[in-house]
Amino acid sequence: MAETRTGADGANAFDLDTYLKEVTREVDRALDRYLPSATVKPATLHKAMRYSMFAGGKRMRPALCVAAAEACGANRAQAMPLACAVECIHTYSLIHDDLPAMDNDDFRRGKPTNHKVFGEGIAILAGDALLTRAFEIAAQCRGWRRYSHKDVIIEIAEAAGSKELVGGQVADLEGEGKDLTAPQLRYIHERKTSALIRCSVRLGGISANCNRTQLLALTDFGHYVGLAFQVIDDILDVTRSTEQLGKTAGKDAAARKATYPAIVGLEKSRKIARDLTRKAYGALDAFHGRATALQALATYLLNREH
Amino acid sequence: MAETRTGADGANAFDLDTYLKEVTREVDRALDRYLPSATVKPATLHKAMRYSMFAGGKRMRPALCVAAAEACGANRAQAMPLACAVECIHTYSLIHDDLPAMDNDDFRRGKPTNHKVFGEGIAILAGDALLTRAFEIAAQCRGWRRYSHKDVIIEIAEAAGSKELVGGQVADLEGEGKDLTAPQLRYIHERKTSALIRCSVRLGGISANCNRTQLLALTDFGHYVGLAFQVIDDILDVTRSTEQLGKTAGKDAAARKATYPAIVGLEKSRKIARDLTRKAYGALDAFHGRATALQALATYLLNREH
């Protein structure tokens, strides 16, 4: 178990590195159980689903889900099914976003994208199957004391739906080559990135049978962390090399995509990310110091280099 | 209301034509409520979703769903949400199947396919959003006395998932240009077509709080009707012109896709379709004459000309 250690300066230092390693291992093990084996017919499809699910993702959404559950007094295992459901949705969206008809990316996390390995047809279908599987995983959960399957499925469907995740990708596609304003860009970020991150955090709370105050605090936290996450992504796209990112760098500028650095400059973008992260910290007050992992994750996301 | 009329020969003649018109009108009205308006942001996406949802589909799956509910003593309204959920899944699968990376079809029901009108990127996303919306519609249902949201979501996710609907499309893609055997072709048909039709019929029963015997009978009925449906599709692809079909005819042969007529010949294919339909009729014995609409639908599907 990752522990809160007392550092040299006497302050509590949360060992996020160990925490993330543990969560990743547990999530990987759970996903391996949740996805059909690569030998199950049709094998190509299940191979393609597994290829992207196990392509070295940072498991940030599952980690946020699990950490939110812990902040509400639950254990990791309780949050694991919904954490995996969210990761399936995230992975499906990456597979589809990488397609030639969308962002046309050849690399993701240093590996060829799904359609480069399996072809476009299979990549589209692998995404479809992962999206479907996400709902099935959520439905197969035993249940929660304060929340119903109905609540949980609606929660996921809204975050992944035409007004949020998919809508954000559409707005992103349509914004290419246009001079967007900062509010227009924020509209895209809120949908394309923040919605599913907020959903991950809320589902963690729901797994833990959190109360209404906690759910609202988690909603705020997820919202701000999600926005900060995308601003930082934009910054990294400008400042890091392809090798460092594991995906094609400078893609946004090449595709004439609006980014925070392009609209407000690099320094202002960094300030926006810091301010959003500070707002996220603020939302954690409701947990009276029991949200150490969530706080450490927000700091980590702000300072990450890839 | 469509009525059972006494024909000139004294036998009961079910007025399927009126029945289908009524169901289609009611399904269209419900779908119009279930889908975001075309003015809701992002408008392109919602327009694209609506374009394919209202492109003149025959609403066979909703009709089967509603007729199954009626056979179990429920009214149409009770089955309408799940009938619409299934139609969203069906439409999403058509949009994705028509893409250049899959069947590469320019026309569907006499109209340009989704990607021909909106571009590939939007077509993929419109499909994704319809799949997601299907689960949301099902989750938003008030509930059923004998079945839970958990049951219903799992039912839909299994039928639409990697081992059924999506798996069938993968097997279909992979079978192109290969000499398939009749059992291999049946494997594809069971997944690509029969699974969702069986699901539609079962969901009708579930909407009506059917008992276990009824659900098993509906499962058999859906299975056989679904298989017959695809055999007839194969036959029509060989025997009808593009204009009559409203989609490109002879596509299967052009893509070197295995079909029943290609493997066993036209006459044997027709016999297989008749035999399957007879088996479907047999499953309806469990309803003691209360499944008139289901029986009429099976006959209609057998004798259809497009």
Interface residues (C-beta under 8 A of the other chain):
Chain A: P36 V40 K41 P42 T44 L45 H46 M49 Y92 H96 L99 A101 M102 G119 E120 G121 I122 A123 I124 L125 G127 D128 A129 L131 T132 R133 F135 E136 A138 A139 Q140 G143 S148 H149 K150 I153 I154 I156 A157 E158 A160 G161 S162 K163 V166 G167 Q169 V170 A171 L173 E174
Chain B: P36 V40 K41 P42 T44 L45 H46 M49 Y92 H96 L99 A101 M102 G119 E120 G121 I122 I124 L125 G127 D128 A129 L131 T132 R133 F135 E136 A138 A139 Q140 G143 S148 H149 K150 I153 I154 I156 A157 E158 A160 G161 S162 K163 V166 G167 Q169 V170 A171 L173 E174
